[in-house]
Amino acid sequence: MLKQITKTPCLLAERAITIESVRPSFEIGPVHVGGGQLFLIAGPCVIESEAHARRMAEAIQRIAADLGIPYIFKASYDKANRTSVKSFRGPGLVEGTRILSRLAKDTGLPVLTDVHEPAHCAVAAEAVDVLQIPAFLCRQTDLLVAAGKTGRAVNIKKGQFVAPWDMTHPVEKVRSTGNERVLLTERGASFGYNSLVVDYRSLPVMRNLAPVVFDATHSVQQPSAANGVSGGQPEFIPLLARAAVAAGIDGLFLEVHDDPANAKSDGANALDLKLLKPLLERLLAIHRAAGECAGG
């Protein structure tokens, strides 16, 4: 179902722009995107093993069900943009998509995974519900078009180097295939070396292009800052997430791990599983309050 066209003037970087777009709402399995209910995308950065992926999916699923928050499981079959050539990348396309497909069938959860190459899109689409375009690749036309052509929902992460209003171009590339099921994810912008900063003005700007998700875990990442791997400041995850929910987002993205210190990828900026439920409880309260203020 398409919502009405919106025209929103805003001032960013001393520059007046007007965004005109059609914001769709759509379904990803049982998850309604863009309909006003906050949803969750969460899971480990990478598939470490089939048993671990299943354990994480089921644990997060129980928490989400208890709180009544729609949930999409995420994990990558391949992390092709690791800092070091020695870093763990995952089980690969064939084994990884087998694991994700089996997990989706057994849990009933919608599943999201990264794709890095156009040729991977059709294969991954057989196993998952959402294809995610990594931030570094958000301008890759062939990848965006290939993902769009699968008919799966496409989550485009905003590049650390891209202005929020310029995300209209990746969105248009996917929609050129006839696929309207596009999401945009904010994950921080480059700010000097090994540092990111979140400009919360990007959320309403991009929300006029497509439903918007906030990635509270990669936004606290310190890229390539820890001897060949990325560091992070996970203590700031709750702060950034609270601000994003108050600012108005459609979904929240969290990399969650039951043992971040020993995670095989992005453990330094992952949320510890035991902290997930209390964080979501606070965020849902903020979401309700923000909705009441907007309605009043």
N, C-alpha and C positions, 0 to 999 in steps of 0.2 A: 504494500500500500504506500503510495507516494504522498508525502506531505506537501503543503503549499510552498510556492516559491517564496523565498525570503530575500530581502535586500537589507544588509546590515552595514552601515557606515562605521568605520573604526579608524583610530589613529594609532599607528605603530611606527616607531622610528621616525617621528615627525613627518609621516606620510599618510595622507588620507586615501583610503581605498574603499571601494564598494564591492561586496561579494554578492553575486546573484547565483543561486543554485537551487536544485531540488534535493531535499534531504529525504532519503527513503527510510522507511522502517521495514524490517524483514525478519524472517525466522531463520535461526540456525538450530535445527532440531527443535527441542522444546524451549530454546532460549529466544526471547523476543528482543531484538536489537533496535534501539531507538524509540521504544514505546514508553519510556519514563521510568522503568524499573531498572535499578542498578544490577549489572551482571558481572560475573567474575571469570577471568581467564587465568588459570594458575597451574603450576606444575614445575618439575625440575627443568633446568636449562636444556639438558640433553638426556637421551635414554642411556642410562648407565648399565642397566640390565632389564630384562623383561620383568623379573620379580620386583625390582625397585620401582619401576614405572607403575606397575599395578598397585603396589603398596601405597604409593603417593596418591594415585588417582582415587583409590577407595577411601583413604583417610580424608582427603580434601572434600570428596563427595559427601561424606558423612557430615562434615562441618557445614558445608553449603546447604545441605538438606535441613539440618537443624535450624538454620537461620532463615530458610526460605529464599536463598539467593540463587538465581539461575547460574549454572556453572559449565564452563568449557575447559576440558583438560588440555594442557599444552606440554609438549616435549619435542625436541628436535632429533631427527635420525642422523643428522650430520651438521656439525658446526664448522662451516667452511671458512669462517673469518676469525679463527683463533689467533691470538697474538703470535704464538710460537709454533713452529713446525712440529715441535715435540708434544704439543698439547693434545689431550684426548678429544676426538671429534665425534664419536658415536659409532653405532653399529653399521651405518651406511644405509643407502636407499632401500635395498631389497629386504634385508633383515629388519630394518627400522620400520618400514611400512607394514611388514607382517605383524610386528608387535603392536603397532598402533591400531591396525585393523581388528586384531583379536581383542584388544583392550576395549575398543569402542563397542564391539558386539557383546562382550561379557558384562560391561558396566552400564550400557545404554547412554553413555555420555557422548556429546559432541566432542570432537578432537581437533586440535590445531597443531600444525607443524610448519617449520621454515622450509622454503624452497630457495635454492641458490642458482639453479640453471633452468632455462626454458624446457629442456628435455625431461626434467624431473617432474614437471607439473602434472602431466597426465597420469603418471604412475602414482604420485602422492595423492592425487584426487580420488583414486580408487579406494584409499584407506581412510581419509580424513574428511572433515566437514569444512575446515578453514585452511587456506593456504596463506602463509605469512611471508611478506616481502621484507627481508632485513633492511635496517635503516641505511646501511652502506649501499644498497642496491635499489633504492626507491626511485631512481631515475632511469633504470634499465628497461627500455621500452619492450624489448623482446620478452623479457621475463614477466612484466606486467600483463602484456597481451596474452601470453601463454597461460598465465594463471587465470585471467578473466575468461578465456575460452573454455575452461573446464566446467564452468557453471558453479563452482564452489564459491563460497564467500571468500573474499580476499581482504586480509588485514595488512595495510601498508604502514610500516613504521616510518615516521618522519625522520629523514636524515638529519644528523647532527649539524649539517651544513646548509640546511634548506629553510628558507623563511616559511612561516605557516601558510601565508596566502599563496605561495608557490606550489603547495601540495594539490592545488586544483589540477595541475598537469598530470601527475600520476593517477589521480582519480579518473580523469578523462580518458586516459589510456586504457584503464580497465573497462570503463563504461562503453568505450568504442566497440567492444566485443558484444554488447547487448547485455552484459552482466551488471546489474544495479546493486548487487550485494557487496558493497565496499565499506570498510571501516578504516579509520585513521588512528594511529597510536602515537602519542607524544612520549618521548623518552629522553628529553634533555637536549640541549644544544652545546656545541663545543665552546669552551670558555678558557682560552689559554691552553697550556700543555697539561695532559692527563687530568682534565677537569671538565665537568659538565655543569650547566645551570638550567633550571626550568623557568621559562617565561610563561607564566600562567595566562597571559593575554592570548597565547596561541590556541588555548582550548576553545573559547567562543568563536575565534576566527575559523578554525578547522571544523567546528561543529556546524557551520553553515555550508560546509562542503559534503560532509558525511557524518555518520555517528562517530563519536570520539571516545577512545580508550586512553587511560593514563597508565603508563608503565612506571610504577613507583620503585621498582627494583633496579632497572637499568639507569634510571635517573640519578641514582646515588653511586653509580659505577665510576671508578677512576681508571679510564682506559690505559692499558699497557703500563701501569704505574708500579708494578710489583715484580720486578725481576723476570720479565718475560710473560707475565700474566696480568690481568686487570685486577686492581684493588677495588675497594668500595667502602662506603660508610653506611652500613645497614641500620644504624641507630636512627637515621633520618628518614627511613621508609615511612613510619607512621605520620610524621609531620607533613611530608610531601603529599601523601595519600589523603590526609584530612583536608588539606588546602584544595586539592583537585576536586574532591567530592563536593566541597562547599562552592567551588567555582562553577560546577555543573558539568558532569561527564556522563556518558552512557554506560561505560564499563571500566573495570579496574583490572590491570594486568599485574600479576605478581609471580616472580620465580620463587618457588617454595621448596625447601629441602628439609629432610628430617635430621641431617647432620651437615650443616653448611661448611664446617671446618674441613670436612673430608669429601666435599662434592668434587666431581671430576670436571666441572665447568661452572664458572661464575659463582662459586661459593661465597666469595667476598662481598657480594652484593645481594645474596639471597635472603629471604625471610625464613627464619626458623619456623618449622611447622607448628611448634607449640605456641607461637605468638599469633598464629593466623586467626583463631576464633575471637580472641578479645579485640584484635584490630578490626575485624569485620563488624563486630557488634557496635563499635564506636562509629565506624563509617556509615553503617545503616542508619544510626541515629542522626548523624549529620545530614544524610541524604533526605531523610524524612523532614527534618527541620528546614532544610533549604527548599524543599518542595512546598511546605506550608507557607514560607515567606513569599515565594514566587506566586502562589495561588492567592495570597491575601493582599 
